[in-house]
Amino acid sequence: MTFAEIAPEYWLFGGAAAISLIAYVALILVPAIGSFGRAWEKTAAGFLSLFVLVSLVALGVAAGLSVVYFWPDIKQFLP
């Protein structure tokens, strides 16, 4: 498989996923782990920050599904 065989949508979704993962690590995981000194506290903070990641992904999926589901109604409001 070459680069030409991969559709541009996959490159865009992969890039968005990579940017989101980098943002999660830089803005949520690193500060959460850096706030504590003991190893068990850092482990607990890292584990609890996964709940933040899961909730953000769930909100994004729910928003996307609601747009898809209500698209006929949304389209009426667009010019």
N, C-alpha and C positions, 0 to 999 in steps of 0.2 A: 504494500500500500504506500503510495506516495502522497506528498502534500497536496497535489492537485486533485486527488480522489476524495479528500475530506471537504465536506460542504462548509461554506462560510459560517453557517449558523452554529456548527459545532465549535468552531474557533471562537465565536463570540460568547457562547455559553461557557466554554472552558475558561476564557479570559475573565468573565464576570465571576465565575466560581473562584478563580485564583485570587482576584482582587478582594473578594469577600472574605476568603480565608486569611489573607494577609492582614486585612483590617481587623478581623476578630482577634488574631494573635497579637497584633500591635496595640490595639485599643482596649481589649478586654482581658485577655489571658495574661499578658506580661504585667500589667499593673496589679492584677489580682494576686499573682504569685509573688510579686515584689513587695507587697504590703505586709508580708508575714515573714517571720524569722525561722520558725521551727519547720522541720520537714513535713510533719503531719498536717500543719496548718497550710503549707503550700500545696500539699496534695488535695486537701479538702477544698481550698480555693479554686484550684484547677478543675476539680470535679464539679463544683457548683457553677463555675463559669460555663461548663458544657450545657447546663440548663438554660443559660442565657442564649447560647448559640442555637439550641433546639427551638426555643421559643421564637427567636427571630426568623428562623427558617420556616417554622409553622405559620407565623403571621404572613410571611411573603407568599407561601403556597396558598393560604386562605384568601389573600387579596387577589392573587392571580386567578384562582378558581371562581371567585365571585365575579370578576370582570368577564370571564368566559361565559359563566352562567347567565349573567344579566346583560350580555352584549346587545341583544335586540332593544332593550329598554334604554341602554346608554346611547345607542346609535341614534335614537330619536332626538336627543338633546344636542347632538353635534350638527354643525351647519352643513 
